[in-house]
Amino acid sequence: MVESLNIRTATYAIDTYADFKKRITGTNEIGDECRIRSSYAVGFGNERGDNSKTVIRKENIRNAFNSPMRPFVLATTSIGQEGLDFHNYCRIIMHWNLPSNPIDLEQREGRINRFKCLAIRQNVADKYSMNTQFVKDIWKELFEAAVKERQEGQSELIPFWCFGKNQSIKIERLVPMYPLSKDELNYERLIKILSLYRLTLGQSRQEELLEYLFKEFRDTSELKKLFIDLSPFSKKKNLPD
């Protein structure tokens, strides 16, 4: 709580219409710069240098975001694709821009879709809180109640990583796009081939292989037979008798 409240405000220069007009017309007039301060919308990857202050500030920003206080939306670019955990109190992700590779899209969303993430905890609390008699550790007892209802043959990932077909609260994806922009077609393409990317495990040029499969196979559901299934969901059926 203390670390989250101690985060310092960040100052940003705002690109106004007047500044935009000067760049377009080539005017060299110097106008008044518009700057605002913000405590909630703070950039995580715009720090320069490798000194201790930079490291400390990034850690403070991470701790503040992972607190049960605002903000609750992760706006991300390629800097948020790997190695960052922002799932504690966030289940909404906004893609500031779209990557060219569908694997990168899933990597970004993996920052908030993790073990006992907010969406999972909300589903567990919504379903089991009314029928559970709490003794000591509320979350431990809620997940124990959820595990008891796990059906035979279901993966041990349930309910810690996913909540099954009856998941009412889900990860939300926001993709701001201008009407008639190229991002509309790009987004449609990313979503269509996202489910096929597991066919490219171990391939050095994943995107090209996905594009080829998408063009050559009209019924992409048939490609699921070629999947390399490393999921524990099907571990039981693959075991010898």
C-alpha positions in Angstrom: 0.0 0.0 0.0 2.8 2.4 0.9 4.8 1.7 -2.2 1.7 2.2 -4.4 0.9 5.6 -2.9 4.5 6.8 -3.1 4.6 6.6 -6.9 5.5 10.0 -8.3 3.6 11.7 -11.0 4.9 11.6 -14.6 4.9 14.6 -16.9 3.9 14.3 -20.5 4.1 16.7 -23.4 0.8 16.8 -25.3 0.6 16.9 -29.1 -2.0 19.6 -29.7 -3.7 20.5 -32.9 -1.7 23.7 -33.1 1.6 21.8 -32.9 0.3 19.3 -35.5 -0.6 22.1 -37.9 2.8 23.7 -37.6 4.5 20.4 -38.5 2.3 19.9 -41.5 2.6 23.5 -42.8 6.4 23.6 -42.0 6.0 26.6 -39.7 8.9 27.1 -37.4 7.1 29.2 -34.9 7.6 28.1 -31.3 4.3 27.9 -29.4 3.5 27.2 -25.8 4.1 23.6 -24.9 1.2 21.8 -23.3 2.2 19.4 -20.5 0.1 17.4 -18.1 0.9 15.4 -15.0 -0.4 11.9 -14.4 -0.3 9.4 -11.6 -2.5 6.7 -13.2 -1.4 6.6 -16.8 2.4 6.1 -16.4 4.7 4.8 -19.0 6.6 1.7 -18.0 9.2 1.5 -20.8 10.1 5.1 -21.5 12.9 5.4 -19.0 16.4 5.9 -20.3 19.6 4.7 -18.8 20.6 1.7 -16.6 21.1 3.4 -13.3 19.6 2.5 -10.0 16.9 5.2 -10.1 15.5 3.8 -13.3 15.4 0.3 -11.9 13.7 1.5 -8.7 11.1 3.6 -10.6 10.2 0.6 -12.8 9.8 -1.6 -9.8 7.6 1.1 -8.1 5.4 1.3 -11.2 5.1 -2.5 -11.3 4.1 -2.6 -7.7 1.6 0.3 -8.0 -0.1 -1.4 -11.0 -0.3 -4.7 -9.2 -2.1 -3.1 -6.3 -5.9 -3.2 -5.8 -6.0 0.5 -6.8 -6.2 2.2 -10.2 -5.3 1.8 -13.0 -7.1 -1.4 -14.0 -6.3 -1.4 -17.7 -3.0 -2.4 -19.3 -2.2 -0.4 -22.4 0.6 -2.3 -24.1 2.9 -2.3 -27.2 5.7 -4.7 -28.0 7.4 -3.9 -24.7 4.7 -5.8 -22.9 5.1 -9.1 -24.8 7.3 -11.0 -22.5 8.6 -11.2 -18.9 6.1 -8.9 -17.2 3.4 -9.9 -14.8 0.4 -7.5 -14.5 -2.3 -9.9 -13.7 -3.0 -9.4 -10.0 -5.7 -6.7 -10.4 -6.1 -6.3 -14.2 -8.2 -8.3 -16.7 -8.5 -5.6 -19.5 -5.7 -5.1 -22.0 -5.6 -2.4 -24.7 -3.4 -3.0 -27.6 -1.8 0.4 -28.4 -0.8 -1.0 -31.8 -1.2 -4.4 -33.5 1.8 -6.7 -34.0 2.3 -8.4 -37.3 2.7 -11.8 -35.7 -0.3 -13.5 -34.0 2.1 -15.1 -31.5 3.2 -11.7 -30.3 -0.5 -10.9 -29.8 -0.9 -13.9 -27.5 2.3 -13.1 -25.7 1.1 -9.6 -24.9 -2.2 -10.9 -23.5 -0.3 -13.4 -21.4 0.8 -10.6 -19.2 -2.6 -10.6 -17.5 -3.8 -14.2 -18.3 -1.7 -16.1 -15.8 -1.9 -18.3 -12.7 -4.8 -17.2 -10.4 -5.2 -14.0 -12.4 -8.0 -11.5 -11.6 -10.5 -13.0 -14.0 -10.0 -16.5 -12.5 -10.3 -15.2 -8.9 -13.4 -13.2 -9.8 -15.0 -16.4 -11.2 -14.1 -18.5 -8.2 -15.4 -15.8 -5.8 -18.6 -15.4 -7.7 -19.4 -19.1 -7.8 -18.1 -20.4 -4.4 -18.2 -17.5 -1.9 -21.8 -17.9 -0.9 -21.5 -21.7 -0.2 -18.1 -21.7 1.5 -17.6 -21.5 5.3 -14.4 -19.6 5.8 -12.1 -20.7 8.6 -8.7 -19.1 8.0 -7.5 -18.4 4.5 -10.3 -17.2 2.3 -8.6 -17.6 -1.1 -7.1 -21.0 -0.3 -10.5 -22.3 0.9 -12.3 -20.9 -2.2 -9.9 -22.7 -4.6 -10.2 -25.9 -2.6 -14.0 -25.7 -3.1 -13.4 -25.2 -6.8 -11.0 -28.1 -7.0 -13.6 -30.4 -5.4 -16.0 -29.7 -8.3 -13.4 -30.5 -10.9 -14.8 -33.2 -13.2 -13.1 -36.5 -13.8 -10.6 -36.2 -16.7 -10.4 -32.4 -16.5 -6.9 -30.8 -16.4 -5.3 -29.8 -13.2 -5.0 -26.3 -14.8 -8.7 -25.9 -13.7 -9.5 -23.7 -11.8 -6.0 -22.1 -11.4 -5.3 -21.1 -15.0 -8.7 -21.5 -16.7 -12.3 -21.9 -15.4 -13.9 -24.2 -18.0 -16.7 -23.4 -20.4 -18.9 -21.7 -17.8 -16.5 -18.9 -17.2 -18.6 -15.8 -16.9 -15.8 -13.2 -16.3 -13.1 -13.2 -19.0 -10.1 -11.4 -20.1 -11.1 -8.4 -22.2 -9.3 -7.2 -25.3 -9.5 -3.6 -26.5 -8.2 -2.7 -30.0 -8.9 1.0 -30.9 -9.1 1.3 -34.7 -10.1 4.0 -37.0 -13.0 3.1 -39.4 -11.8 1.8 -42.8 -8.2 1.6 -41.5 -5.8 -1.1 -42.4 -5.8 -2.3 -38.8 -9.3 -3.7 -39.3 -8.0 -6.2 -41.9 -4.9 -6.8 -39.9 -6.9 -7.6 -36.8 -9.2 -10.0 -38.6 -6.2 -11.8 -40.0 -4.5 -12.1 -36.6 -7.6 -13.6 -35.0 -8.2 -16.1 -37.8 -4.7 -17.6 -37.7 -4.1 -17.2 -33.9 -5.5 -20.6 -33.2 -3.2 -22.3 -35.7 0.1 -21.0 -34.4 0.8 -24.1 -32.3 1.5 -25.9 -35.6 4.6 -23.8 -36.0 6.4 -24.9 -32.8 10.1 -25.1 -33.5 9.9 -23.3 -36.9 12.1 -20.3 -37.4 9.8 -18.5 -39.8 6.4 -19.0 -38.0 4.5 -16.2 -39.6 5.2 -17.3 -43.2 4.1 -20.9 -42.4 0.9 -19.6 -40.9 0.2 -17.5 -43.9 0.7 -20.5 -46.2 -1.6 -22.7 -44.1 -4.2 -20.1 -44.0 -4.3 -19.6 -47.7 -4.1 -23.3 -48.8 -6.6 -24.8 -46.3 -10.2 -23.6 -46.6 -11.3 -25.8 -43.7 -8.9 -24.8 -41.0 -10.6 -27.1 -38.5 -8.9 -30.0 -40.2 -5.5 -28.6 -39.3 -6.2 -29.3 -35.6 -5.4 -33.0 -36.4 -1.8 -31.9 -37.0 -1.4 -30.0 -33.6 1.5 -30.9 -31.4 -0.5 -31.3 -28.2 1.7 -30.6 -25.1 -1.3 -29.7 -22.9 -2.0 -31.7 -19.7 -5.7 -31.6 -20.8 -5.2 -34.8 -22.8 -2.5 -36.5 -20.7 -4.8 -39.2 -19.4 -5.9 -40.4 -22.8 -2.3 -40.6 -24.0 -1.2 -42.9 -21.1 -0.7 -46.6 -21.8 -3.2 -49.0 -20.4 
